[in-house]
């Protein structure tokens, strides 16, 4: 089929009539399908069920130091858990502090602490006239919600297949002292699935911020979340803490990680990794905030996995479930939309999302049309600060939760919506 832009208006109207009939038939089915969030499927959750049997009333509850994990103590996390999450993040256990179940919670606390008490002795952000954050876009909506919640001004930084536009990042960070941070999902980024190049990571490490309290918020959410077992089909990125040390800027980064999409979302283990100076600053607040996080959960994870090699094998079982879904999405889009030249999309090798870009001005209409046919998508604009996509073109596709048969039905609806909205857009522009 030739591209829609190459069709005459009469041809487009004929095509629209055929597609509209199909769309009305779909609406009559009263579907209830959900592709809105990157949640693990029921099959993925079942992979970790045996972890629930690791501890029982007859278990040995002491960690390797002899601390009873049922009681208070070891605010920074048991040593075994620090080693496991350190290995997951490719860093030494000494660089890790274990928190509770959510890395997003750690990020929120880190921003909150910066407002109330400042960063490592710097002026608290609450006392400043202006606080700004750089936001690679499209990006993770929950990152943007945190900075919006605190009233921080957010600045869009375009993403490329190599990572954020580093010329812009350097321009802002090195010249504006009000810029205090940047959100990053460096590996299999949300939603595009891009991984930062070596040059991008080194340029981050080499930053010379105008603000002494500037930090890179390095959300390594998908550190071991590959779709393919073959190493040649897995993305590898440089380890940022090590690069910062080599560049002479050891305090420049906070690195976040969790097992949320490894075991059970909401019941995993999360951690922050950083320099000794940064971790001391974190622990100063943490010792007031809590007498200790859930050490039994830390112990449960450590005893279940044993080491990072077992965790990686576990993640390949996740990949076996996720890979056919991702391939179904990209194969469907390739087959149904490539020749029409009305959209583009990413083909990630890991993570949880596929980024779809429609013609400008079409994303909201596509999502609305999907909803009217019973398919729930992530709201258009969610991948931008304040929910405002300046091009109204980006849609985040989350294929993980639906079962294969449901995913196929949802994709059929999505493709129909894209075609109908695109035809309307072309005809409107011609008019």
N, C-alpha and C positions, 0 to 999 in steps of 0.2 A: 504494500500500500504506500502511496506517495505521501509526502509530508503535508500536513494540514495547510500550511502557508502556501503551498503550491496548488492547492485545490481552488476551484472557482467557488464563489458564494453559493451557487446552485448545488454544486457537489457537496459542500459542507452542510447545507440544509437537508439534503437527502440522507447524509450520514447521521445527522442529528436526529432525524425522524426514526431511524432504525434503532439508534442507541436509546432514545427516549422510551421507546416501547419496551426494550429490555429492562430499563430502569424501573418502569412502572410495574413490571412483572416481579422484579426483585422486592419492591416495596410491599407487595401483597403477601410476601412470605413472612413479614414481621420478624425479621432477624434480630438477634441480640448478641452481637459479637464485639469483642473488646481488643483493640490494638493500641490502647492509650498509654500504658506504662510498661517499663521493662521489668516485669516481675517474672521470676522463675516459674515454670509450669509445675503442675502436680507431679509429673514424672521426675522432674529435677529435684523437687523437695524430697521425694521418696529415696533419692540416692543417699541421703544422710541419716535416714531413720535409725540405722544401727548405732549412731552416736548417742542416741537416747538410752542405750543399754550399757554404756561404758561405766556409768556410776550408778550404784544402788546402795542399799543400806549396809551392805557388807564390804563396800569398797575401802581402799586405802586412800585417805584424803590428804596426805602430806605431800607437799611439793618436794623438790630435790634438796631444798635447804632445811627441810624438816618443819616448815610452817604448815599449820593446819588450815587448809583452804576453806573450811567451814567457818572460820573465825575472822576477826579483824587482822590487818597486817598487810605489808608489802603494797603500799599505795601505787607504786609504779608498775606492778604486774609481776607475776611469778616468772622466774628465769626461763623456764621451759617455753612459756608463751611468748616471751620477748625474743627468744631464739627463732621460734617458728615464724612469727610475723616479720621478724627481721629478715629471715631467709626469703620469705614471700616478697619482701621489698628490696632484696639484694643488698642489705646493709647489715652491720654488726648489731648484736643484741644490745650493746651499750648505748646505741643511738635511739632506742625505742622506749616509749612509755605506753603501757596498755591502759585503755580507757574501758568503756562499757561496750554496748552492742552496736553503736552507730558512729561511723566516721563523720557523717553530717553533723551530728551532735558536737563532735570535737571542733569542727570548723566554726559552728555557731558560738561555742564557748570561747574560741580563740579570738573571734571578732569582738565578742562581748568584753573579754578581758582587756583588749586593746583600748576599748572605749572607757572602761572604768579605771584602769590602772596603767595604761600605756604598755609599750613593748620594750622590755628590758631596760626600764628606767626612763624611757622617753616620755614626752608630754602625753597624757591621756587624750585620746581622740575626741572625747566629749568636750574638751576645752579648746578645740581648734575651730576656726571659722569654716574650714572646708576639708572634707575627707573624700577622696576619689578612689575608685577601683577600676582596673582594666578588665574587660570582659570579652574574651575571644568568642566570636559569634559565627555561626550558630553554636550554642553552648548548653550547659546543664541548667535547667530552669530552677532547680532548688538552690544552686549557688546564688543565682540572681535574687531569689526571694530573701536570702539571708542579708545581703547587702542592702536591698530595698527596705527590709524591716528596720535596719539601723539608720536609715536615711542617708546612706552613702551614695554619692553621685557615681553613676556607672557609665563607662565610656566603651563604646563598641570597638573591638579590634578584629578585623576580618581574619578568618581562618584560611589557611592554604593546606595543600596535602603535606607540607613540611612542618606545619604548626602555625602559631599566630604570626601575623605580619610583624617580624622583629624590627624592621625599620621604625614602625610606629611605636612599638613597645619601648624601644630605646629612646625615642624622642620624648615620650611622656615621662618615663621613669627617671631619666637622667636630667630632666629640665624642670619638672614640676614637683616641688616638695609636698604638695597636697596628695599626690598619688602614693597610696600606702600599700597597695597590693594588686595582685593579678590572679584570677582564677585559672587553673590549668587542669585539664584531664589529658595527660601527655601520651597515654597509650590507649589505642582504640577509642578515641575521643567520643564523647556524647554530644551530638548524635552522629557525626560523620564517620566515625571509625578510623580517623586518621591517627598516625603515630608520629611524634616529633622526630625530626631528623637529628643526626649528631650535631650538625652545625647549629640548629635551633637550641638544643640543650646547652651547648657551649656558650652561645650568645646570652642565654639566660644567666649562666654562671658568671659571665664576665660583666654583668650589669654594674654600673656605678651610680646607684640611686641618689637623687637629690635629697631624699628623706632618709635619715638614719634608721627609721623604723619601718621601712619598706620590706615586705616579705612576699615571696612567691608561694601561693597556696597550691601545692602540687598534689592533686587528688588522684592517687594511683589506683583508682577503683577497679581497673581491669588488668592488673599486673600479670596475672596468669590465666586470663580468660581468652584463650585461643580457640578458634573454630577447627583448626587442623592440627594433626599430630606431627606431620612432617615439619621439621625445623625450618625448612626453606619457605614454608607458607605461614610462618609465625613472625610477627613484628618484634624487633628487639630495639630498645632505646637505651641510651647512656644513663647511668645512675647519677641523679642530679646532686645528691649530697657530696659524693666523691668529686664531681666536677667543680662544685662550689669551693671545696677545700683546695683543689689544685689551682683554682683561679684566685685564691687568697680571700674568698668571701664565704667563710664557713657558716655564717649566721643568716644567709640570704633566704633560706627556704624552710618551709614547713611541709613535711611529706605525710600524707594521710593514706591509710590502708584499712581494709576490713575484710572479714569473711562473709559478708552479707550475701553475696551471690556464689559463695563456695558451699556453705552449709545452709543455715536458715536465716533469711532476711528478718531483721528484728530480734534475732536471738544469736547473732554471731559475736565475734570479738573484733574490736577496732583499736587502732593505735595511731600515735603520731611519732614521726621520726624527725630529728633535728639535731643541731649542734648542742654541745654541752651547755652553752650559755642559754640557748633558747629553752632547752628542757628544764633547766633550773628555774627559769622564769615561769614555765608552765606548772611545775610542781609546787611553786610557792602558792599559787591559787588553788591547785588541786587538793592540797593538804587541808585547806579550809573547806573546800567544797564537799569532800567525801573522806570517809575513813578507809575506803577501799572499794574497788569495783568487784564484780562477780568473779571471784577466783575459782569457784566450782565450774563455771562455764569455761574459763581459761583452761582448767585442768581437763575438762571433758574434751575440748578440742585437741589438746596436746596428746592425750592418751588415744584418741581416735585415729589421728593422723600419724603420730610418731615423728615424722620428719617431712621435709618439703617434697621429697621424691614421691611419697605416698599422696601428698596433696595434689601434686601435678597429675598423677595417674587418675585421681578422683575427678579432676577438671576435664580430663579427656572423656570421661563418662558424660559429663555435662555437654561437652562438644558434640558427642554422638547424637544427643537429643536436639541441640540447637542448630547444628550445621544443615540438616535437611530443610529447616524452616527458612534460614537465611538464603539458601540456594533457591528455594521455591519463590521467594520474593524477587530476587534479582532475575531469575529466569522468566518469571511472569512479566516483569517490567520490560525486560529486553524484548520479549516476544510481542507484547501488546503495544509498546510505546516507542521503541527505538526508532522505527521508520517514520513515525509521525513528527519527530523533532519538536516536541512540546514540553519536554521535561528532561531532567538529568538526575542521577542518583549515584550514591557511593556503593562500593562493593567491599566492605570491610572483611578483614581476616580474623576478627575477634570482637569482643565487647558485646553490647546488647542492642545496638540500634543501626538503622540504615537511614541516611539523610536523603530526603527527596526534595528537589527544587522544581516547582512548576513555573509556568510563565508568570511574569510579574503581575501582581494584582489578583491572583487566582487561589491562593492557599486557603483563605477563609471560606471561600465559596465551595471548594472541594471538600473541606472538612464538614461543612454544613450539609452538603448533599449526601455525604457518607452517613452522617448522623440520621438524616431523614429516612435512609434506607436500612437503619439498624446497625450501623458499624461505628463504634466509638473510637475516635482518634485523639492523639494529643492535640490540644487546642492550637490552632495556627497562631504563630507569634510567641509561643511558650519558650522557644529556644533563643529568645532575645530579651535583654533587660526591659523591664516594665511591660513585657508582653507585646512589644511593638517591633514587628519585622518591617523595616523601611521599604522592602520590596514586596511584602505579602506573598512570599514564594516558598518559604521553607516549611516542610512537614516532616516530623519525626515518626518513622515507622518502627514499631516495637513488636517484633514477631515472636518473642519468647513464650508468652503465656498461652495463646490459643493452641489447641491441638491441631495437627496438620490439616484435617478435613475442615475445621472451622477457619483456619488461616486461609485456605484456598478460597472459601466462600467470601471472606472479608476482602481478599485481594481482587476478586472479580468485581465486587462493588466499588472498590477504590479505583480500579482502572476505568470503570464506566464513568465515575464521577469526574476523573481527570479529563477524559475525552470530552464529555459534555460541557464542562466549564471552559475548557480550552477553545472549543468551537465557538461558544458564546463570546469569548474574549476577542477572537479574531474577527468575527462578524461585527462586533461592536466597534472595533478599531477601524474597520473598513467603512462603517457607516459614518 
